[in-house]
Amino acid sequence: MYFGEAHKLKGLVRLSEVSNNIWYSSIHPTNNVLEQVGHFLMKRFPTQSLILHDKNRNIAFLYSEKNKNHYEIIDVPSNFNITNLSEEELQFQNLWKTFFNTISIKERTNSRLQMQYMPKKYWKDLIEMN
């Protein structure tokens, strides 16, 4: 098992609201850790329906809050992407980016240290890094 990468992703996954109580996140893991991360998210957010999309393997972890403790892992097309986020989600993302940029001190930026805690290969899935 690849618990190291799954552990890192548990702290780095950013869920975005697509519509009323349906949440989506994409990940690009090196190893197949979709199920471990999906289990963590469904226990952490039991009242939210989740779609966790592994873009490297074209598979998705689906969990509906109506079917407690039941999930599916399905194949998805390589061009599958969810871009229609809720209006409220777009506002929250904008606030998060503003917060992230406001608390950073430009003169004290340490990219090497930042990459130790948040590896660069995961940055494409982080709201604050886009």
KOLKOL-532531 format. One line per 2 residues: for each residue y, x, z of N, C-alpha, C, O, CB. Coordinates in nm, 2 decimals. Glycine has a CB too. Layout:
% KOLKOL-532531
Y/X/Z/Y/X/Z/Y/X/Z/Y/X/Z/Y/X/Z | ...
% end
This chain:
% KOLKOL-532531
-0.12/0.08/0.00/0.00/0.00/0.00/0.12/0.09/0.00/0.12/0.20/0.04/0.00/-0.10/0.12 | 0.23/0.03/-0.05/0.36/0.11/-0.06/0.46/0.05/0.03/0.56/-0.01/-0.01/0.41/0.10/-0.21
0.43/0.06/0.16/0.52/0.00/0.26/0.66/0.07/0.27/0.75/0.00/0.31/0.45/0.01/0.40 | 0.67/0.19/0.24/0.80/0.26/0.25/0.90/0.19/0.15/1.01/0.16/0.19/0.78/0.41/0.21
0.86/0.17/0.03/0.95/0.11/-0.07/0.97/-0.04/-0.03/1.09/-0.09/-0.04/0.89/0.12/-0.21 | 0.87/-0.11/0.01/0.89/-0.25/0.05/0.98/-0.26/0.17/1.07/-0.35/0.18/0.75/-0.31/0.09
0.97/-0.16/0.27/1.06/-0.16/0.38/1.21/-0.14/0.34/1.29/-0.21/0.39/1.02/-0.05/0.48 | 1.23/-0.05/0.25/1.37/-0.03/0.20/1.42/-0.15/0.13/1.54/-0.19/0.15/1.37/0.09/0.10
1.34/-0.22/0.05/1.39/-0.33/-0.03/1.41/-0.45/0.06/1.50/-0.53/0.03/1.28/-0.37/-0.13 | 1.34/-0.46/0.18/1.37/-0.57/0.27/1.51/-0.57/0.32/1.57/-0.67/0.35/1.28/-0.56/0.39
1.57/-0.45/0.33/1.71/-0.44/0.37/1.81/-0.44/0.26/1.93/-0.45/0.28/1.73/-0.31/0.45 | 1.76/-0.42/0.13/1.85/-0.41/0.02/1.86/-0.54/-0.07/1.95/-0.55/-0.15/1.82/-0.29/-0.06
1.76/-0.63/-0.06/1.76/-0.74/-0.14/1.88/-0.83/-0.12/1.91/-0.86/0.00/1.63/-0.83/-0.12 | 1.95/-0.87/-0.22/2.07/-0.96/-0.21/2.04/-1.09/-0.28/2.03/-1.09/-0.40/2.20/-0.89/-0.27
2.02/-1.19/-0.20/1.99/-1.33/-0.25/2.12/-1.39/-0.30/2.22/-1.38/-0.23/1.92/-1.41/-0.15 | 2.12/-1.46/-0.41/2.23/-1.53/-0.46/2.20/-1.67/-0.49/2.09/-1.70/-0.54/2.28/-1.47/-0.60
2.29/-1.77/-0.45/2.26/-1.91/-0.46/2.28/-1.95/-0.61/2.38/-1.93/-0.66/2.35/-1.99/-0.37 | 2.17/-2.01/-0.66/2.18/-2.05/-0.80/2.23/-2.20/-0.80/2.32/-2.23/-0.88/2.04/-2.04/-0.87
2.17/-2.28/-0.72/2.21/-2.42/-0.70/2.18/-2.46/-0.56/2.15/-2.37/-0.48/2.13/-2.52/-0.81 | 2.19/-2.58/-0.53/2.17/-2.63/-0.39/2.04/-2.58/-0.33/1.94/-2.64/-0.36/2.18/-2.78/-0.39
2.05/-2.48/-0.24/1.94/-2.43/-0.17/1.83/-2.36/-0.25/1.72/-2.36/-0.20/1.88/-2.54/-0.09 | 1.86/-2.32/-0.37/1.77/-2.23/-0.45/1.84/-2.09/-0.46/1.95/-2.08/-0.51/1.74/-2.30/-0.59
1.77/-1.99/-0.41/1.82/-1.86/-0.41/1.74/-1.76/-0.49/1.62/-1.77/-0.50/1.82/-1.81/-0.26 | 1.81/-1.67/-0.56/1.75/-1.58/-0.66/1.79/-1.44/-0.63/1.90/-1.41/-0.59/1.79/-1.62/-0.80
1.70/-1.34/-0.65/1.73/-1.20/-0.65/1.64/-1.13/-0.75/1.52/-1.16/-0.76/1.71/-1.15/-0.50 | 1.69/-1.03/-0.81/1.61/-0.94/-0.89/1.60/-0.81/-0.82/1.69/-0.76/-0.75/1.68/-0.92/-1.04
1.48/-0.74/-0.85/1.46/-0.61/-0.79/1.40/-0.53/-0.90/1.34/-0.58/-1.00/1.36/-0.62/-0.67 | 1.41/-0.40/-0.89/1.35/-0.30/-0.99/1.27/-0.19/-0.91/1.31/-0.08/-0.91/1.46/-0.23/-1.07
1.16/-0.23/-0.84/1.09/-0.14/-0.76/1.00/-0.05/-0.85/0.95/-0.08/-0.95/1.00/-0.21/-0.66 | 0.97/0.07/-0.79/0.88/0.17/-0.86/0.74/0.11/-0.85/0.66/0.12/-0.94/0.89/0.31/-0.80
0.70/0.06/-0.73/0.57/0.01/-0.70/0.57/-0.14/-0.70/0.67/-0.20/-0.69/0.52/0.07/-0.57 | 0.45/-0.20/-0.70/0.43/-0.34/-0.70/0.44/-0.39/-0.55/0.34/-0.40/-0.49/0.30/-0.39/-0.77
0.56/-0.41/-0.51/0.58/-0.46/-0.37/0.64/-0.60/-0.36/0.69/-0.64/-0.26/0.68/-0.36/-0.30 | 0.63/-0.67/-0.47/0.69/-0.81/-0.48/0.63/-0.90/-0.37/0.71/-0.97/-0.31/0.66/-0.87/-0.62
0.50/-0.90/-0.35/0.44/-0.99/-0.25/0.48/-0.95/-0.11/0.51/-1.04/-0.03/0.29/-0.98/-0.26 | 0.49/-0.82/-0.07/0.53/-0.79/0.06/0.67/-0.83/0.09/0.70/-0.88/0.19/0.51/-0.64/0.08
0.76/-0.80/-0.01/0.90/-0.84/0.01/0.92/-0.99/0.01/1.00/-1.04/0.09/0.99/-0.77/-0.10 | 0.84/-1.06/-0.08/0.85/-1.20/-0.09/0.80/-1.27/0.04/0.87/-1.36/0.09/0.76/-1.25/-0.20
0.70/-1.22/0.11/0.65/-1.27/0.23/0.76/-1.25/0.34/0.78/-1.34/0.42/0.52/-1.20/0.28 | 0.82/-1.13/0.34/0.93/-1.11/0.44/1.04/-1.21/0.42/1.09/-1.27/0.52/0.98/-0.97/0.42
1.08/-1.24/0.30/1.19/-1.33/0.27/1.15/-1.47/0.31/1.24/-1.55/0.36/1.23/-1.32/0.13 | 1.03/-1.51/0.28/0.99/-1.65/0.31/0.98/-1.67/0.46/1.00/-1.79/0.50/0.86/-1.69/0.24
0.95/-1.57/0.54/0.95/-1.58/0.68/1.09/-1.58/0.74/1.12/-1.64/0.83/0.86/-1.47/0.74 | 1.18/-1.49/0.67/1.31/-1.48/0.72/1.40/-1.60/0.69/1.49/-1.64/0.76/1.38/-1.35/0.66
1.37/-1.66/0.57/1.45/-1.78/0.53/1.36/-1.90/0.49/1.35/-1.94/0.38/1.54/-1.74/0.40 | 1.29/-1.95/0.59/1.19/-2.06/0.57/1.25/-2.19/0.52/1.17/-2.27/0.46/1.12/-2.08/0.69
1.38/-2.21/0.53/1.44/-2.34/0.48/1.51/-2.32/0.35/1.58/-2.41/0.31/1.54/-2.39/0.58 | 1.48/-2.21/0.28/1.54/-2.19/0.15/1.44/-2.17/0.04/1.34/-2.10/0.07/1.64/-2.07/0.15
1.46/-2.23/-0.08/1.36/-2.20/-0.19/1.41/-2.07/-0.25/1.53/-2.04/-0.27/1.37/-2.32/-0.29 | 1.31/-1.98/-0.28/1.34/-1.85/-0.33/1.27/-1.82/-0.46/1.16/-1.86/-0.49/1.29/-1.75/-0.23
1.34/-1.74/-0.54/1.29/-1.67/-0.66/1.32/-1.53/-0.65/1.43/-1.49/-0.65/1.35/-1.74/-0.79 | 1.21/-1.44/-0.63/1.23/-1.30/-0.63/1.17/-1.24/-0.75/1.05/-1.25/-0.78/1.16/-1.24/-0.50
1.25/-1.18/-0.84/1.21/-1.14/-0.97/1.20/-0.99/-0.98/1.29/-0.92/-0.96/1.32/-1.19/-1.07 | 1.08/-0.94/-1.01/1.05/-0.80/-1.03/1.07/-0.77/-1.18/0.98/-0.80/-1.26/0.90/-0.76/-0.98
1.18/-0.72/-1.21/1.22/-0.70/-1.35/1.14/-0.58/-1.42/1.12/-0.58/-1.54/1.36/-0.67/-1.37 | 1.08/-0.49/-1.34/1.00/-0.39/-1.40/0.86/-0.44/-1.44/0.80/-0.38/-1.53/0.98/-0.27/-1.30
0.81/-0.54/-1.38/0.68/-0.59/-1.41/0.68/-0.73/-1.48/0.57/-0.78/-1.51/0.59/-0.60/-1.29 | 0.80/-0.79/-1.49/0.81/-0.93/-1.55/0.73/-1.03/-1.47/0.66/-1.11/-1.53/0.78/-0.93/-1.69
0.74/-1.02/-1.34/0.67/-1.12/-1.25/0.77/-1.17/-1.15/0.87/-1.11/-1.12/0.55/-1.06/-1.18 | 0.75/-1.29/-1.10/0.84/-1.35/-1.00/0.76/-1.41/-0.89/0.65/-1.47/-0.91/0.93/-1.46/-1.07
0.81/-1.40/-0.77/0.76/-1.46/-0.65/0.84/-1.59/-0.62/0.96/-1.59/-0.61/0.77/-1.37/-0.52 | 0.77/-1.71/-0.62/0.83/-1.84/-0.61/0.79/-1.90/-0.47/0.67/-1.90/-0.44/0.80/-1.93/-0.72
0.89/-1.94/-0.40/0.86/-2.01/-0.27/0.95/-2.13/-0.26/1.07/-2.12/-0.28/0.88/-1.91/-0.15 | 0.89/-2.24/-0.23/0.97/-2.37/-0.21/0.96/-2.40/-0.06/0.85/-2.41/-0.01/0.92/-2.48/-0.30
1.08/-2.43/0.00/1.08/-2.47/0.14/1.00/-2.60/0.17/0.97/-2.63/0.28/1.22/-2.48/0.19 | 0.98/-2.67/0.06/0.90/-2.80/0.08/0.75/-2.77/0.10/0.68/-2.85/0.17/0.92/-2.89/-0.04
0.70/-2.66/0.05/0.56/-2.63/0.07/0.55/-2.51/0.16/0.53/-2.39/0.11/0.49/-2.59/-0.07 | 0.56/-2.53/0.29/0.56/-2.42/0.39/0.43/-2.33/0.37/0.32/-2.38/0.35/0.56/-2.48/0.53
0.46/-2.20/0.38/0.36/-2.10/0.37/0.28/-2.10/0.24/0.17/-2.04/0.23/0.26/-2.11/0.48 | 0.33/-2.16/0.14/0.27/-2.16/0.00/0.37/-2.09/-0.09/0.49/-2.12/-0.10/0.23/-2.30/-0.05
0.32/-2.00/-0.17/0.40/-1.93/-0.27/0.32/-1.91/-0.40/0.20/-1.92/-0.40/0.46/-1.80/-0.22 | 0.39/-1.87/-0.50/0.32/-1.84/-0.63/0.38/-1.71/-0.68/0.50/-1.68/-0.67/0.33/-1.95/-0.73
0.30/-1.63/-0.75/0.35/-1.52/-0.83/0.31/-1.55/-0.97/0.20/-1.56/-1.01/0.28/-1.38/-0.78 | 0.42/-1.55/-1.05/0.40/-1.59/-1.19/0.45/-1.49/-1.29/0.54/-1.41/-1.25/0.46/-1.73/-1.22
0.40/-1.49/-1.41/0.45/-1.40/-1.51/0.58/-1.47/-1.57/0.58/-1.59/-1.58/0.35/-1.37/-1.63 | 0.68/-1.39/-1.60/0.80/-1.44/-1.66/0.83/-1.36/-1.79/0.79/-1.25/-1.80/0.92/-1.44/-1.56
0.90/-1.42/-1.89/0.93/-1.35/-2.01/1.02/-1.23/-1.97/1.10/-1.23/-1.88/1.00/-1.44/-2.11 | 1.02/-1.12/-2.06/1.10/-1.01/-2.03/1.25/-1.03/-2.04/1.33/-0.96/-1.98/1.06/-0.90/-2.13
1.29/-1.14/-2.11/1.43/-1.17/-2.12/1.48/-1.27/-2.01/1.59/-1.32/-2.02/1.46/-1.22/-2.26 | 1.39/-1.31/-1.92/1.42/-1.40/-1.81/1.53/-1.35/-1.72/1.52/-1.24/-1.67/1.30/-1.44/-1.73
1.64/-1.43/-1.71/1.75/-1.39/-1.62/1.82/-1.51/-1.58/1.84/-1.60/-1.66/1.84/-1.29/-1.70 | 1.86/-1.52/-1.45/1.94/-1.63/-1.40/2.08/-1.58/-1.38/2.11/-1.49/-1.31/1.88/-1.68/-1.27
2.17/-1.64/-1.46/2.31/-1.60/-1.45/2.40/-1.71/-1.41/2.52/-1.69/-1.37/2.36/-1.55/-1.59 | 2.36/-1.83/-1.40/2.44/-1.95/-1.37/2.44/-1.97/-1.21/2.37/-2.05/-1.16/2.40/-2.08/-1.44
2.52/-1.88/-1.14/2.53/-1.89/-1.00/2.63/-2.01/-0.96/2.71/-2.05/-1.04/2.58/-1.76/-0.94 | 2.61/-2.06/-0.84/2.69/-2.16/-0.79/2.84/-2.11/-0.77/2.86/-1.99/-0.75/2.64/-2.22/-0.66
2.93/-2.20/-0.78/3.07/-2.16/-0.76/3.10/-2.10/-0.63/3.17/-2.00/-0.61/3.16/-2.29/-0.78 | 3.03/-2.16/-0.52/3.05/-2.10/-0.39/2.99/-1.96/-0.38/3.05/-1.88/-0.31/2.98/-2.20/-0.29
2.88/-1.94/-0.45/2.82/-1.81/-0.45/2.91/-1.70/-0.51/2.93/-1.59/-0.46/2.68/-1.81/-0.52 | 2.97/-1.74/-0.62/3.07/-1.65/-0.69/3.18/-1.61/-0.60/3.23/-1.50/-0.60/3.12/-1.71/-0.82
3.23/-1.71/-0.52/3.34/-1.68/-0.43/3.29/-1.59/-0.31/3.37/-1.50/-0.28/3.39/-1.82/-0.36 | 3.17/-1.61/-0.26/3.12/-1.52/-0.16/3.10/-1.38/-0.21/3.12/-1.28/-0.14/2.99/-1.58/-0.11
3.05/-1.37/-0.33/3.03/-1.24/-0.39/3.16/-1.16/-0.41/3.17/-1.04/-0.38/2.96/-1.25/-0.53 | 3.26/-1.24/-0.45/3.40/-1.18/-0.46/3.45/-1.13/-0.32/3.51/-1.02/-0.31/3.49/-1.28/-0.52
3.43/-1.21/-0.22/3.47/-1.18/-0.08/3.39/-1.05/-0.04/3.45/-0.96/0.03/3.44/-1.29/0.01 | 3.26/-1.05/-0.07/3.18/-0.93/-0.02/3.23/-0.80/-0.09/3.23/-0.70/-0.02/3.03/-0.96/-0.05
3.26/-0.81/-0.22/3.31/-0.69/-0.29/3.44/-0.65/-0.23/3.46/-0.53/-0.22/3.32/-0.72/-0.44 | 3.53/-0.74/-0.20/3.66/-0.71/-0.15/3.64/-0.64/-0.01/3.70/-0.54/0.02/3.74/-0.84/-0.13
3.55/-0.70/0.07/3.52/-0.64/0.20/3.47/-0.50/0.19/3.51/-0.40/0.26/3.42/-0.73/0.28 | 3.37/-0.48/0.10/3.31/-0.35/0.08/3.41/-0.25/0.04/3.41/-0.13/0.08/3.20/-0.36/-0.03
3.50/-0.28/-0.06/3.60/-0.19/-0.11/3.71/-0.17/0.00/3.77/-0.06/0.00/3.66/-0.25/-0.23 | 3.74/-0.27/0.08/3.84/-0.25/0.18/3.80/-0.16/0.30/3.88/-0.08/0.35/3.88/-0.39/0.24
3.68/-0.17/0.34/3.64/-0.09/0.46/3.61/0.06/0.42/3.60/0.15/0.51/3.51/-0.15/0.52 | 3.59/0.09/0.29/3.56/0.22/0.25/3.69/0.31/0.25/3.80/0.26/0.21/3.50/0.23/0.11
3.68/0.43/0.30/3.79/0.52/0.30/3.77/0.62/0.19/3.68/0.70/0.19/3.80/0.60/0.44 | 3.85/0.61/0.09/3.83/0.69/-0.04/3.82/0.84/-0.01/3.73/0.91/-0.07/3.95/0.67/-0.13
3.90/0.89/0.08/3.89/1.03/0.11/3.77/1.08/0.19/3.74/1.20/0.19/4.02/1.07/0.20 | 3.70/0.98/0.24/3.57/1.02/0.32/3.45/0.97/0.25/3.34/0.97/0.31/3.58/0.95/0.46
3.46/0.95/0.12/3.34/0.91/0.04/3.24/1.02/0.04/3.27/1.13/0.01/3.38/0.87/-0.10 | 3.11/0.99/0.07/3.00/1.08/0.07/2.89/1.02/0.00/2.80/0.96/0.06/2.96/1.12/0.22
2.88/1.04/-0.13/2.78/0.98/-0.22/2.64/1.03/-0.18/2.55/0.95/-0.19/2.81/1.01/-0.36 | 2.62/1.16/-0.14/2.49/1.20/-0.11/2.44/1.13/0.01/2.32/1.09/0.01/2.49/1.36/-0.08
2.52/1.11/0.11/2.47/1.04/0.23/2.45/0.89/0.20/2.35/0.84/0.25/2.58/1.05/0.34 | 2.53/0.83/0.12/2.51/0.69/0.08/2.38/0.68/0.01/2.31/0.58/0.03/2.63/0.65/-0.01
2.34/0.77/-0.08/2.22/0.76/-0.16/2.10/0.78/-0.07/1.99/0.74/-0.10/2.22/0.87/-0.27 | 2.11/0.85/0.05/2.00/0.87/0.14/1.96/0.73/0.20/1.85/0.70/0.22/2.04/0.97/0.25
2.06/0.65/0.23/2.04/0.52/0.29/2.01/0.41/0.19/1.94/0.31/0.22/2.16/0.48/0.38 | 2.07/0.43/0.08/2.06/0.32/-0.03/2.04/0.40/-0.16/2.14/0.42/-0.23/2.20/0.24/-0.03
1.91/0.43/-0.20/1.88/0.50/-0.32/1.95/0.45/-0.44/1.95/0.32/-0.46/1.73/0.51/-0.34 | 2.00/0.54/-0.53/2.07/0.50/-0.64/1.99/0.41/-0.74/2.05/0.33/-0.81/2.12/0.62/-0.72
1.86/0.43/-0.74/1.78/0.35/-0.83/1.78/0.20/-0.80/1.75/0.11/-0.88/1.63/0.39/-0.83 | 1.83/0.16/-0.68/1.84/0.02/-0.64/1.98/-0.04/-0.66/1.99/-0.16/-0.64/1.80/0.00/-0.50
2.07/0.04/-0.70/2.21/0.00/-0.70/2.24/-0.11/-0.80/2.32/-0.19/-0.78/2.30/0.12/-0.73 | 2.16/-0.11/-0.91/2.18/-0.21/-1.02/2.16/-0.36/-0.97/2.20/-0.45/-1.03/2.10/-0.19/-1.14
2.09/-0.37/-0.85/2.06/-0.50/-0.80/2.15/-0.54/-0.68/2.13/-0.64/-0.62/1.92/-0.51/-0.76 | 2.24/-0.45/-0.65/2.33/-0.47/-0.53/2.47/-0.53/-0.58/2.53/-0.47/-0.67/2.35/-0.34/-0.45
2.51/-0.63/-0.52/2.64/-0.70/-0.56/2.76/-0.60/-0.55/2.84/-0.60/-0.64/2.66/-0.83/-0.48 | 2.76/-0.53/-0.44/2.87/-0.45/-0.41/2.88/-0.32/-0.50/2.99/-0.26/-0.50/2.87/-0.40/-0.27
2.78/-0.29/-0.57/2.78/-0.17/-0.66/2.81/-0.21/-0.80/2.82/-0.12/-0.89/2.64/-0.10/-0.65 | 2.82/-0.34/-0.83/2.85/-0.38/-0.97/2.99/-0.40/-0.99/3.04/-0.44/-1.10/2.76/-0.50/-1.01
% end
